Amino acid sequence: MLCLSVMLVTVARGERPNIIMFLIDDQNPSSIAAFGGDTYTPNLDRMAEEGMKFTRAYVSSSVCTPSRYTFLTGRFAGNSYSKRYIDEVGGKENQGLPNFNVALERDNMNVGNVLREAGYTTGFVGKYHLTSKLDFPEFYKGKNGWIDIPKDANPGPETSAQFKHNEHWMRRYLQTLGFSWAKNVYPENIHSPYSSHNPEWTTAAALEFIEANKDGPFYLHLCSTLLHGPDKSWRKSMDHPLVTGEGEVKSLPDVMTPRAELLKTITKKGFDPDSHVAGEAWIDDSLGAILQKLKELGIDDNTLVIFAPDHGRDGKASVFSHGGCRVPMIMRWPDGIPAGQVCDELVQNIDLVPTYFELAHAEKPDSYRIDGTSLTPLFQTGTANEWRDHLYLEMGAARATVTRDWSYIAVRHTTEQIAAIKKASPQNLPKALSYIGRLGIGVRGADHPGFFNEDQLYDLSSDPKEMQNLVNDKRQADRLKEMRSFMQHDLEAIGRPFGEFIPGGNTSFPGQINEQLALVKQIDIHGKKITVPESLARKARDTDKPDPDDRTEKKGKREVRKKAREQAKPNSQKGSDN
């Protein structure tokens, strides 16, 4: 009935809401003052006062690519059927390993296309991070194909022209996927020689789209590149205003507070202008420009604005709640959401697309799989009868079940991963045992004592940072059984093998790498810096000698990759490289 009451408001006015998804990068709840953060975010705070704050919002995966896939489809990344994903993990007979290996599918089963078919003008601005040579090989060929710009390229007109070419390439790519319009797009994370954030550049495109489509209805997927990561690498971008995703430009769009003025305001408020507060205020100012434009055009009341990060900042590439999958989310829609609402229910990024489809009266194809549930029943009071009692999370070889007070994590490496783990030297163990097989962000959650454990159980009410693994506490035996039952149910619905829960394919049972788990817990891990105790290092020097067969295999793989790069280059580049 709550859902119906919301819909009656819009239907009675004969309007469907405009929708803006403002997606940012790598942020915790502490990045917003409205969530208790020690920071400066006046526009976000106002948005929370005038709309609904979600205190238990989660993303299903905690790195950019799979999370952004879910924001665009309403599906778990593990349910991707893109060629890019299937090629890496195999068909549904094998255990999925969702990480940086998913892409939007060619059949246009995504929010941009379905809403376009429903009469919405759909736009995309900012960071994408889901391209695929396997799914769209035609985009990588010929003079109009993608240009691989070397990281050591010299800045200048020629390099800027290449970046501009790639940005226009990205517009065509997104329109092929079903979006009506795309502009000022970053295909992926920002790379050298133009690794600078420029929110003014993306905000300008967003404002242009809103102005052009003020008569609505429209959907805008606006993706900031900020802040990206726990470090302050973004800070240098504030000193480089003329660097954008299409190279160097002649002037900065006059759409936001001047950067120097914003830094002065932060200082006056008592914050360090070189701290994370500056980046959070920078994002907030971009949002403020969007909200102001909606008000100027008289369409703010019937525009649903959603603000959320793609994942947390500190536990990236984990399935921990703290710093990983739990994120701050705010919605503002004066015509449909009463002001000052707080929602404490378990919600997830899989829920957003079905919400949009319901509000837009969009008819999705029967073959379009959606894993989420529309949030409209929560819009009036922040709660609803018979709302879900748990969430499912996935990241590489890890899966998690989260309830209001508990989290259960299962790490089940595939048979191929187990073989690599058993061969790894102590120095390489953290990489081999990480959920996504990477150092750096792959072990971002290694400060949690239980990070590498195959089974983990945490009491979120007394241990919100998930530091004490209770899986072997006999007092929690019934709790563990219940949490495993939840996970079993979710895995069955997904339909892909996973460890002993859903045997088959390349799954493996726990207990095969106990020796390696004991070793890795003796290693000091800080990002990519690995400190191995001398006793283990000595053992590694004695045993970690390259196998001739391994060298041959690695050489063969290098040759394959080199050949693939050559084939992907435009014809004009092939000759110049010789």
C-alpha positions in Angstrom: 0.0 0.0 0.0 2.9 2.4 0.7 4.3 1.8 -2.8 0.8 2.6 -4.2 0.5 5.8 -2.2 3.8 7.1 -3.6 2.8 6.2 -7.2 -0.6 7.9 -6.8 1.1 11.2 -6.1 3.0 11.2 -9.4 0.2 9.6 -11.5 -2.3 12.2 -10.2 0.0 14.9 -11.5 0.4 13.1 -14.8 4.2 13.1 -14.3 7.0 10.6 -13.9 10.0 11.8 -12.0 13.3 12.8 -13.5 16.0 10.7 -12.0 19.7 11.5 -11.3 22.0 8.9 -10.0 25.1 10.7 -8.6 27.7 8.0 -8.1 31.0 8.8 -6.4 34.2 6.8 -5.8 35.6 5.2 -2.6 33.7 6.8 0.3 32.7 5.8 3.8 29.8 7.2 5.8 32.3 9.4 7.7 32.8 11.4 4.4 29.4 13.1 5.0 28.6 15.3 8.0 25.0 14.1 8.0 26.3 10.6 8.8 28.4 11.9 11.7 31.5 12.6 9.7 33.9 15.4 10.8 33.8 17.2 7.4 32.2 19.9 5.4 29.3 18.8 3.2 26.5 21.4 3.4 24.7 20.3 0.2 24.6 16.7 1.2 23.5 17.6 4.7 20.6 19.7 3.2 19.8 16.8 0.8 19.5 14.5 3.9 17.3 17.0 5.7 15.0 17.3 2.7 14.9 13.7 1.8 15.8 10.3 3.2 19.1 9.1 4.7 19.8 5.3 4.4 21.9 4.1 7.4 22.2 0.5 6.3 22.9 0.8 2.6 25.4 -1.7 1.0 26.9 -2.3 -2.4 27.1 -5.9 -3.5 30.8 -5.8 -4.5 33.5 -3.5 -3.2 35.5 -2.5 -6.2 34.6 -0.2 -9.1 33.8 -2.5 -12.0 31.4 -5.0 -10.4 29.7 -2.4 -8.3 29.1 -0.1 -11.3 27.7 -3.0 -13.2 25.1 -3.5 -10.5 24.2 0.2 -10.4 23.5 0.0 -14.1 21.7 -3.3 -14.2 20.1 -4.2 -10.8 22.0 -7.6 -11.1 24.8 -9.0 -9.0 28.0 -8.9 -10.9 28.4 -12.6 -10.4 25.3 -12.9 -12.7 27.0 -11.1 -15.5 26.8 -13.0 -18.8 29.2 -10.6 -20.7 31.8 -12.4 -22.8 34.5 -10.7 -20.8 33.2 -12.4 -17.6 32.4 -15.7 -19.1 35.8 -15.9 -20.8 37.6 -15.4 -17.5 35.6 -17.7 -15.2 33.9 -20.1 -17.6 30.2 -20.9 -17.9 27.8 -21.3 -15.1 29.3 -24.7 -14.4 32.2 -22.9 -12.8 32.5 -20.8 -9.7 32.3 -17.1 -10.5 35.0 -14.7 -9.4 33.4 -11.2 -9.8 36.0 -8.4 -9.7 37.3 -6.3 -12.6 36.1 -8.8 -15.2 32.5 -7.8 -15.9 31.0 -5.6 -18.6 27.6 -4.5 -19.8 26.1 -7.0 -22.2 25.3 -6.3 -25.9 21.6 -7.1 -25.4 21.1 -3.7 -23.7 19.6 -5.1 -20.5 20.5 -2.0 -18.6 18.9 1.0 -17.0 19.9 3.4 -19.8 18.2 1.4 -22.6 15.1 0.2 -20.7 14.3 3.8 -19.5 14.9 5.1 -23.0 12.4 2.6 -24.4 10.0 3.9 -21.7 10.2 7.4 -23.0 13.1 8.8 -20.9 16.0 10.6 -22.3 19.0 8.8 -20.8 22.4 10.4 -20.3 25.8 9.3 -19.0 28.5 11.6 -17.6 31.8 10.7 -15.9 33.6 7.5 -15.0 32.4 4.3 -16.7 35.0 1.5 -16.1 33.1 -1.3 -17.8 34.4 -1.5 -21.4 35.2 -4.8 -23.0 37.2 -5.8 -26.1 35.5 -9.2 -26.1 32.0 -7.9 -26.1 32.5 -5.0 -28.6 35.6 -5.9 -30.7 34.5 -3.6 -33.5 35.1 -0.6 -31.3 38.8 -1.4 -31.1 39.5 -1.6 -34.9 40.3 0.9 -37.6 41.0 4.6 -37.5 38.1 5.2 -35.1 39.1 2.5 -32.7 40.5 2.9 -29.2 44.0 4.4 -28.8 46.3 2.9 -26.2 48.1 5.9 -24.8 51.4 5.0 -23.1 51.7 6.1 -19.5 55.0 7.7 -20.3 53.5 9.8 -23.1 54.5 13.4 -23.1 51.6 15.9 -22.4 50.9 18.2 -25.3 48.6 18.8 -28.3 49.2 15.3 -29.8 48.5 13.4 -26.5 45.5 15.7 -25.8 44.1 14.8 -29.2 44.4 11.1 -28.4 42.5 11.6 -25.1 39.8 13.6 -26.9 39.6 10.8 -29.5 39.0 8.2 -26.8 36.4 10.4 -25.0 34.4 10.7 -28.2 34.9 6.9 -28.7 33.4 6.4 -25.3 30.3 8.4 -26.2 29.6 6.1 -29.2 30.2 3.1 -27.0 27.6 4.2 -24.5 25.1 5.1 -27.1 25.5 1.6 -28.5 24.6 0.3 -25.1 21.3 2.2 -25.2 22.0 5.6 -23.7 20.4 8.5 -25.5 23.3 10.8 -24.8 26.8 10.7 -23.3 29.4 13.4 -22.8 32.6 14.1 -20.7 33.1 10.4 -20.1 36.1 8.7 -18.5 36.4 5.2 -19.9 38.2 4.0 -16.8 40.3 5.3 -13.9 42.4 8.3 -14.9 45.8 7.4 -16.1 49.0 9.3 -16.9 49.9 11.7 -18.3 46.6 13.3 -17.5 45.8 11.6 -14.1 43.9 14.6 -12.7 40.3 14.8 -11.4 38.2 17.6 -12.8 34.7 17.7 -11.3 33.9 21.0 -13.1 34.3 19.2 -16.4 31.8 16.5 -15.6 29.5 18.9 -13.8 29.3 21.1 -16.8 28.1 18.2 -19.0 25.6 17.2 -16.4 24.1 20.7 -16.3 24.0 20.8 -20.1 22.1 17.6 -20.1 19.6 18.8 -17.5 19.0 22.1 -19.2 18.4 20.4 -22.6 16.0 17.9 -21.1 14.2 20.1 -18.6 10.8 19.2 -20.0 11.6 15.6 -19.1 11.4 12.9 -18.2 15.1 12.1 -18.1 17.5 9.8 -16.4 21.1 10.9 -15.7 23.9 8.6 -14.6 26.5 11.0 -13.2 29.7 9.4 -12.0 32.4 11.5 -10.3 36.0 10.2 -10.3 36.5 11.6 -6.8 38.0 10.7 -4.4 39.3 7.3 -5.4 41.4 5.6 -2.8 42.4 6.1 0.8 45.3 8.4 0.0 45.3 12.0 -1.0 46.4 11.6 -4.6 43.3 13.6 -5.6 44.7 16.7 -3.9 47.2 17.6 -6.6 44.3 17.7 -9.0 43.0 20.9 -7.4 46.2 22.6 -8.7 45.6 21.4 -12.3 42.3 22.9 -13.5 42.9 22.6 -17.2 43.4 18.8 -17.3 40.3 16.8 -18.3 39.3 13.4 -19.6 39.8 14.8 -23.1 43.2 16.2 -22.5 44.2 19.8 -21.8 41.5 22.5 -22.3 41.8 26.2 -22.6 39.6 27.2 -19.7 37.7 25.8 -16.7 33.9 25.7 -16.9 32.4 28.3 -14.6 29.9 26.0 -13.0 31.2 25.5 -9.4 32.7 27.5 -6.6 36.2 28.5 -7.6 38.7 26.1 -6.1 40.7 28.7 -4.2 37.5 30.1 -2.7 36.4 26.6 -1.7 39.7 26.0 0.1 39.4 29.4 1.9 35.9 28.4 3.1 37.2 25.1 4.4 40.0 26.9 6.3 37.5 29.3 7.8 35.4 26.4 9.0 38.4 25.1 10.9 39.5 22.3 8.6 42.8 21.5 7.0 42.6 22.4 3.3 45.0 19.6 2.5 43.0 17.0 4.3 40.2 14.6 3.0 37.7 17.4 3.9 38.8 19.3 0.8 38.0 16.4 -1.5 34.6 15.7 0.2 33.7 19.4 0.0 34.7 19.4 -3.7 32.3 16.5 -4.4 29.6 18.3 -2.3 30.0 21.5 -4.4 29.4 19.5 -7.6 26.2 18.2 -6.1 25.3 21.8 -5.1 25.6 22.9 -8.7 23.2 20.1 -9.8 20.6 20.9 -7.1 20.8 24.7 -7.9 20.2 24.0 -11.6 17.1 21.8 -10.8 15.7 24.7 -8.6 16.4 27.3 -11.3 14.5 25.3 -13.9 11.6 24.6 -11.5 12.0 20.8 -11.7 13.6 20.0 -8.4 10.4 18.9 -6.7 9.8 16.1 -9.2 13.4 15.0 -9.6 14.6 12.0 -7.6 18.3 12.6 -6.8 20.3 9.6 -5.4 23.7 10.0 -3.9 25.9 7.0 -3.2 29.5 5.8 -3.5 30.5 2.7 -5.5 32.1 1.2 -2.4 33.9 2.0 0.8 37.3 3.5 1.1 39.2 1.4 3.6 38.1 -2.2 3.1 38.0 -2.1 -0.7 38.1 -5.5 -2.4 36.7 -7.2 0.8 33.2 -8.2 1.8 33.5 -6.5 5.2 30.8 -4.1 6.1 33.2 -1.6 7.6 35.0 0.3 5.0 34.0 -2.2 2.3 30.4 -2.8 1.2 28.5 -0.5 3.6 28.1 3.0 2.2 26.3 6.2 2.8 23.2 6.8 0.6 20.8 9.7 0.4 17.6 10.2 -1.7 15.8 13.5 -2.3 12.5 13.7 -4.1 10.1 16.3 -2.6 7.1 15.0 -4.5 7.6 11.5 -3.4 9.7 11.3 -0.2 8.8 13.3 2.9 11.6 15.4 4.3 13.7 14.3 7.2 13.2 10.5 6.8 15.7 8.0 8.1 15.7 4.4 6.8 17.5 1.8 8.9 16.4 -1.2 6.7 18.9 -3.3 4.8 19.1 -1.9 1.3 21.5 -2.5 -1.6 22.6 -1.1 -4.9 20.7 -4.0 -6.6 17.5 -2.2 -5.5 18.0 1.0 -7.4 17.3 -0.1 -11.0 13.9 -1.8 -10.1 13.0 1.4 -8.2 13.6 3.4 -11.3 11.7 1.0 -13.5 8.7 1.2 -11.2 8.7 5.0 -11.0 9.1 5.3 -14.8 6.4 2.7 -15.5 9.0 0.9 -17.6 8.3 -2.5 -19.0 11.4 -4.6 -18.9 11.8 -7.7 -21.2 10.9 -10.9 -19.5 14.5 -12.1 -20.1 15.9 -9.1 -18.1 17.1 -10.6 -14.8 16.9 -8.3 -11.8 18.2 -9.4 -8.4 17.0 -6.4 -6.4 13.7 -5.1 -5.0 12.1 -1.7 -5.5 12.7 0.7 -2.6 9.4 2.6 -3.1 7.7 0.8 -0.1 10.2 2.6 2.1 9.7 6.1 0.8 7.0 7.3 3.2 8.3 6.2 6.6 11.6 4.5 6.0 10.3 1.0 6.8 7.9 -1.6 5.4 6.3 -4.8 6.4 8.1 -8.0 5.4 11.3 -6.2 4.3 14.4 -8.4 3.8 16.2 -9.8 6.8 19.6 -10.2 5.2 21.9 -9.2 2.3 24.2 -11.1 0.0 27.7 -9.7 -0.9 30.3 -11.1 -3.3 33.9 -10.2 -4.2 36.2 -12.6 -6.1 36.5 -15.8 -4.1 34.5 -14.4 -1.1 30.8 -14.3 -0.3 29.1 -12.7 2.7 25.7 -12.8 4.4 24.8 -9.7 6.4 21.8 -9.3 8.9 21.2 -6.3 11.1 23.5 -7.6 13.8 25.7 -10.3 12.2 28.0 -10.9 9.2 29.2 -14.3 8.0 31.9 -14.5 5.4 33.0 -17.6 3.4 36.2 -17.6 1.3 36.3 -20.5 -1.2 39.1 -20.4 -3.7 38.7 -22.3 -6.9 40.8 -25.4 -7.7 43.0 -23.2 -10.0 43.5 -20.7 -7.2 44.3 -23.4 -4.7 47.0 -24.7 -7.0 48.6 -21.2 -7.2 48.4 -20.7 -3.5 50.2 -24.0 -2.8 53.0 -23.0 -5.2 53.4 -19.5 -3.8 56.4 -18.3 -1.9 55.7 -16.5 1.4 56.4 -13.2 -0.4 53.7 -14.0 -2.9 51.2 -15.5 -0.5 49.2 -12.3 0.3 48.5 -11.8 -3.5 47.6 -15.5 -4.0 45.3 -15.6 -1.0 43.6 -12.3 -1.6 40.0 -12.6 -2.8 40.9 -11.1 -6.2 44.5 -12.3 -6.6 46.1 -8.8 -6.3 48.2 -6.9 -3.9 47.4 -3.2 -3.0 43.7 -3.0 -3.0 43.4 -6.8 -3.0 44.6 -6.9 0.6 43.1 -3.6 1.7 41.2 -5.5 4.4 44.2 -7.4 5.7 44.3 -5.2 8.8 41.3 -7.4 10.0 42.8 -10.4 11.8 40.3 -12.7 10.1 40.7 -11.4 6.6 42.3 -14.6 5.1 40.2 -17.1 7.1 38.0 -19.4 5.1 35.1 -18.9 7.5 34.3 -15.7 9.5 31.5 -14.7 11.8 31.2 -11.2 13.3 28.8 -9.6 15.8 28.2 -6.2 14.2 26.4 -4.8 17.2 29.5 -5.2 19.5 32.2 -5.4 16.9 31.2 -3.1 14.1 34.8 -3.0 12.6 34.7 -6.9 12.3 38.0 -7.5 14.2 37.0 -10.6 16.3 36.1 -13.7 14.4 33.6 -15.8 16.4 33.3 -18.7 13.9 34.9 -21.1 16.4 32.9 -19.8 19.4 30.6 -22.8 20.3 28.1 -20.4 21.8 27.5 -19.1 18.3 26.9 -22.5 16.7 23.2 -21.9 16.0 23.9 -18.4 14.7 26.6 -19.8 12.3 24.1 -22.4 11.1 21.5 -19.8 10.5 23.9 -17.5 8.6 25.1 -20.4 6.4 21.5 -21.3 5.7 20.9 -17.7 4.4 24.0 -17.9 2.2 22.9 -21.3 0.9 19.6 -19.9 -0.2 21.1 -16.9 -2.0 23.7 -19.1 -3.8 21.0 -21.4 -5.0 19.0 -18.4 -6.4 22.1 -17.3 -8.2 22.7 -20.7 -9.6 26.5 -20.8 -9.8 28.7 -23.3 -7.9 30.5 -22.1 -4.7 32.6 -24.4 -2.5 30.7 -27.0 -0.6 27.6 -24.9 -0.7 27.0 -25.5 -4.4 29.5 -28.2 -5.5 30.6 -28.6 -9.1 32.9 -27.2 -11.7 36.1 -25.8 -10.3 34.9 -25.4 -6.7 36.9 -26.7 -3.8 36.1 -27.5 -0.2 37.7 -25.6 2.7 40.7 -27.0 4.7 43.1 -27.5 1.8 45.4 -24.5 2.5 45.7 -24.4 6.3 49.5 -24.3 6.1 49.4 -21.3 3.8 46.9 -19.5 6.0 49.1 -20.0 9.0 52.1 -18.6 7.1 50.4 -15.5 5.7 49.3 -14.5 9.2 52.9 -14.1 10.1 53.5 -11.5 7.3 53.2 -7.8 7.8 51.1 -6.4 5.0 50.7 -2.7 4.1 49.3 -2.2 0.6 51.9 -3.5 -1.8 54.6 -3.5 0.9 55.1 -7.0 2.2 57.4 -7.7 5.1 58.3 -11.4 5.6 59.9 -12.6 8.8 63.5 -13.8 8.2 62.7 -17.4 9.0 60.1 -17.5 6.2 62.3 -15.4 3.9 65.1 -17.9 4.3 62.7 -20.8 3.4 61.5 -18.9 0.4 65.1 -18.4 -0.9 65.7 -22.1 -0.6 62.5 -23.3 -2.2 61.2 -20.6 -4.5 63.2 -21.4 -7.6 61.4 -20.9 -10.9 60.3 -24.1 -12.6 61.4 -24.4 -16.3 57.8 -25.3 -17.2 56.5 -22.3 -15.4 58.9 -20.0 -17.3 57.8 -21.5 -20.6 54.1 -21.1 -19.7 54.6 -17.4 -18.7 56.5 -16.7 -21.9 53.7 -18.2 -23.9 51.1 -16.0 -22.1 53.3 -12.9 -22.7 53.4 -13.7 -26.4 49.6 -14.1 -26.5 49.0 -10.8 -24.8 51.5 -9.1 -27.1 49.7 -10.5 -30.2 46.3 -9.4 -28.8 47.6 -5.8 -28.3 49.0 -5.7 -31.8 45.7 -6.9 -33.3 43.7 -4.3 -31.2 45.8 -1.3 -32.5 44.4 0.9 -35.2 46.2 0.2 -38.6 47.7 3.7 -38.4 49.5 2.9 -35.3 50.8 -0.5 -36.3 53.3 0.8 -38.8 54.5 3.7 -36.6 55.5 1.2 -33.8 58.1 -0.5 -36.0 
